[in-house]
Each structure stands twice: as C-alpha cells, then as structure tokens.
Amino acid sequence: MPIFFSRQFSRNSRAVLFILWLFIVSGPLFAQDYQAKMERSDWYVSSSIFECSLVHDVPRYGQGIFYHEAGEALSFYTSAVSNPMAEGKAALVIEASNWRPGQAIRDLGYVRVRDGERPLIVETKRARHMIDGLMDGMKPTFTRKAWFSDEAMRVSLNSINFNKAYQGFRSCEASLLPVNFRQVERTKVLFEVDKARLLARDINTLDNLITYVKADSTVTSIFVDGYTDSSGRKIYNRKLSKKRAEVVTKYLMDAGLDQTIIQTRYHGERYPIAENNSTTNKAKNRRTTVRLEKGVRRIMGDVQDDTSPVTTANN
C-alpha cells in the first residue's frame, strides 16, 4: 500500500523516518485509535493535601492520569478498562492534533506495556514533556500492536480543555503535604553517645511527622520507643532510653499532638537492630522510634521489630 506524506512532513526527515519505522514495527498500515473526540474531550482534577490527579477519559480504553502524591514525584499512568495492547514496548510521541496539523513530532522513546490495570506508566521527566505537549495543543500518543493481532493500537490524549484543568492541578500540587504516610509511618531519631537531646536534623524529621499527623485524622496511635546501645550498666541504659523516648514525646506534645494517642515506652539496650560490636553499629542502636498506626486506637501494644525501613533524621 503506498504511503503519502504532506510537504510539511517531508520537510522534517527525522519525523518521516520515525513514522516509517513505526509502521514497519507495528505491522500492517492500519491502526485503531483510542482517543476522545474534540467535542467530548474533558479533563478533571481530583485534589487533596495527600494526592492530586488530573484525569482524562479515553473512550473504549479507560483513562489517562497525571498523578502526584505528597512526598513523591509526578508520574503518568493509564487505567485500562480493556487494554488492547500486547505486552512489550509502546512508542511514545507527541504529535500534532487533528485540529492543528503541521507541528513536528517529538519522540519520547519507548514505554513498557504491562499486563494489569495500569498498563502504561511514565516517569516524571517524560510526564512533564507530555504536559508541555498538551499545553502546546499537541497530543501524546502511545502505539503498540494488539495482543490479538498485528494491528497497531494507538492511545492518545486530547489537548482540548487541558490548560484550564492543568491550572487546577498545579494549585493542588502546591498544597500537597511534604510527606506521605509511608514516609513517616516508621520514623527513627538517632542520638549522640550518652545523650538524650534532639539535633537540628531530628527537628526537621519530627516536624514532617507532626505536619502529617495533624492533617490525617485516621492516625489514631503513636508509639514512641527509646533504646540505647550496650555500653554502660543495664539500669543506667534503661534510664537513658527513657529520657530519649520522653524528649521525643515532649516535642510531639509541645507541637500540639494529642497526648492521649501517644504511648511512650523505653527498653534500654534490648531489641538492638545491629550487633553492638562496632562504633557504627552502636550508633544505629542509640535511637528512638516513632510508629504511627491508623484505625482502632490501641491502649496497650507489644514492642514490634523496628528493623523495617524507616525515616531517619540523617537520611
């Protein structure tokens, strides 16, 4: 089947070569398009201090979503009701919209096609390029052959009504919390030898935790646990771990957190997270941990292993 290009495309040899290549790897020169029509193109924002979503409905396919969670970077993904693409690599380009032809194609490389509810996921840098293209009236397009044939499947985002919605999305991004629950669920404050004072690095870590707890009413329990290394007598270590736990608890309460949901405990040199056989390992054990829980408030709780990933003051 002959292929015809307009003079505008012929002026851009790189774009022509890319389109030729795209048709070759996709199989037959027939493609099925999934995109919203101009009169039905809509973008809407879902916003909170925890996350922001900019959503675009793609008929017969699902949705394209720009997503920004508190404490994380922007990303883009598709939510597919029915994904026609085969697993593998989809070509991602920013191309001219039907109502605004003649603009040069921008090649953004390949995006992995996954099996599942989110078949296409795009990282921050290219997600920003997609937004720039939409702001310019162009359409980001993913192309990959179908899982059921060699026919090319094209999923595109329509730029109609994008700009206004994007302003709302940016406002949401500006109001996001500095951290999300996963980042403060288990927080660790480290101490100097034989000390129970908070350093500047600790203050910043605890301030992020406090900001989150004040914003999330589903946090119903805060467990503060103090520890020491194995240096010194056990009785002394227990008293020191108590001071370390209490200095953290006091900071949380002074910042306005509800004291009734805070449980303060101290364990001396018990429950080390590293062997006390070196200066480095002992530094890891001189700590107070703060663990947040959601749901039913607990009155009593066992000490849990705190060896899982935590937010630390010197991270």
N, C-alpha and C positions, 0 to 999 in steps of 0.2 A: 504494500500500500504506500503511495507516495506521501511524503511529508512536506508541507508548505509552511514557511516562516514569513512573517511580515518584515518589511525593511527595517523596522525598529529593532527586531531581534537580530537581524543579520548584522547590525552594527556592533553587536556585542557578541563576539565569537565565543567567549567563555560561557555565556548563558546558553548559546546554541549547542555547544559541545556537551554541556551538562544535561540539557533536555534530551539530546540524542542518547546519551549514556543511560539516562533514567528510563527511557522507553525500551532500550535494549535489555536492561536487567529486569524490567518488570514483565517482559514477555510481550504479548500482543499489544497493539496500539489502541487498546480500548481501556478505559478507566471508569470506575464507578465513583462518583463524587458524593461525599457526605459533608454537607455544609448548609447553613441556614440561608434562605433567600433574603434578599435585601429588605423586603417589607416585613419579614419575620425575625430579623436579626435582633437579638436582645442580649444585654449584659446586665447582671445584677450583683450587688455586693452583700455578703453576709459578714457582719462585723461584730467583734467583741474585743475586750482587752487581752484575750487569750489567743485569738486567731482571726485572720482575715482571709476571705475567699472572694475571688472575682470570677463569676460563673457565666459560661456561655453554653446555651443549648445547641447541640448538633443533631438535627433530626435523623432518626433511624439509627443513630450511633450511640449517643449518650450526651456527655458534657465535656467541655474543656475548662479546666480550673487553674487559675493562678492562686497559689496558696502561700500564706506567710504565717507561721506560728511564732508566738512570743519566744524570744531567745534563739531562734533559728533563722536560716536564710530563706529567701524567696525560692519557690520552685513552681513548676507547672506539671500537671498530670491530666490524663483523660480518665473519665469514669465511663466505662462502656456498658451499656445495656446488652449490646450484641456486637462483639468485636470481629470484624470480617478479616482482619489481617493475620497472616501467618507469623509465627514466632520468627525472630531474626532481627534484621536491621532495616529500619524505615529511613528513607531520605527526608530530611527536614529542610525546607527552603522558605524564604519569604518572597512571595511572588505578587505581581500586580493583581489588584482586584478587577473583577469583570467590568465594573463601572469606572475604572481608572486605569486603562491599559497603558503599556509603554514603559513602565518603570523596570529597571534592571533587577534581575533575580539575585537574591542574596542566599548563598549556600551556607547552611549551618551544620552540614555534615550528617551523621547518622545518629539515630536514637534507637535503642533496643526496644523491640516489641516483646512484651511479656504475656504469659498466659495468666489471666486473672482479671479482677475488677478494675485494675489500673494498668492497662497495657502499655501506656506511654508515659514516661516520667522524664522531665527535662530539668537539669540542674540550673543554678542561679544565673550564671553568665549568659547562657543561651535563652533562658526565660526572659531576661532583660532585653535581649535582641528581639525576641518575639514581640514584646511590648512596644519597643521602638518602631517595629514594622507596622503594628496595628495603629499606632499614633500617626503614622505617615499614610494611613489609608490602604495599607497592603494586607495580605492575608498569609499567615503562617500555614504551611501545608505539609502534612506527613503523607508519604507514598510508600506503599509496600504491597506486594502481591497478596492475593487472597489465600486463606488456608484451604479453600475448597477448589481452587483453580489457579491458573496463571494470570488471571485478570488482575490489573492494578487497582488497588483501593486507595482513594485519596480522601483524607480527613482534613478539612480546612476550617479556620476560624474567620468569621466575617467581621470586618472592622466597623461596620455600621453601628452607631450608638456606643462605641467603645470608649471614646475620650471622656465623656461625662461620667460614666461609671468608674473609670480609672481614677478620676479625681477623688471620688468617694473611697476607693480602695487605698489611695495614698493617705488620706486622712485617718483611716483605720490603722494603717501601718505606724503612723506617728504616735498613736495612743497605745500601742502594744506594751505589755509589761516587759521588763528587761530579761525575764527568765520564764521558763515553763515549769510545770510540776515535776517532770522527770529530772530537771536540773537542780532542784532544791529538795527533792524527796528525801535524800540522804546527804547531809552536809557534814563536813568534818573540819574542825578547828584544831590546829596544831599549836603546841606550846614549847617555850624555851625550857631548858633544863631547870628543874626545881622552881618553876614559875607558874603563876595562875593569872596572868594578865593578857588582855587582848591586844593584838598588834593592829596596825592600820590595815593590813591585808585581811585580818579577821573581820574587821568592821564592815568592809565592803561586801564580804561574803554573807554576813549575817543581815546586812541591810537589804540585799536582794531577797533573802528568805522572808524577811519581815514584810517587804512590799508584796510578795506573792500571797502570804497567808492573809493579810488584810483584805486582799482582793478576792480571795476564794473562800466563800463561806462553807464549802464542803470539807475543808480541812478541820477535823474535829479532835485530833490528838497530836500533841508534840511531845516526843520523848527525848530528853536531854540526858546523856550518859557520859560521865567523866572517867578517865583512865590515866594510868602512869606507866612508865617502863619499870623494869625490875630493880633499878638502883634504889638503895635505901631499905629501911625496915618496912615490913608489911603494914604495920599500924600507921606509920608516917605516910606511906603511899596512899592509904585509904583516905586519910585526911586531905592530902594534896589533890586527889581525884575529886573529892567533894568540893573543894574550892574551885577547881576548874569547871565543874559542872555548874556550880552556883553563879560564877561570873558570867557564864553564857546565859543562864536563865534570867539573871538580873537585867542583862542587856535587852533581852526579848521583852521582858515585862516593862522596863522603862520606855521602850518604844511603843507600848500600848497594846501588846498582845494579851489576850485573855489568860490570866494566870490559872483559871480553872481547867484549862485544857492542857496545861504543861505539867509533865511529870519529870522530876529531877532525880536522877539516880547516880551512884558512884561505886566504882568497883576496884579501886586500887590497881594492882598490876595484873588482875585477872583478865582473861579474854584478850591476850595480845594478838595483833594482826600480823606480827612478824617476830621471828626469834630475837630475843634480847642478847644477841651475840656480837653486835657491832654498833658503832655510833649512829650509822644511818638507820638501822632497824629500830634502835631505841627511839629515835626521833619520830618514827611512824607511830609508835605506841603512846607517846605523850600527846593525848588527844581528848577532845570532847566531841561526841557525835550528836547531831540533831536529826531526828527522824520524824517525818510528817506522815500522818495517816488520814485517810478520808473515810467517811461513813459513820458507823455507830461509834460513839465515844466510849473509850475504854477506861476503866478505873484502875485496873492492875494489868501489868504486861510483863512477860518474860523478856529478858535481855536477848536480843537477836544478834546473830552473827553480822558484824559490820564490815565484812571483807568484800562485799559487792561494791561496784563503782559508786563513788560519792563525789560531791562538790567539795573541794578543799580550798583553804584560804590561800595556798600558794600555787594554785593551778593557773 
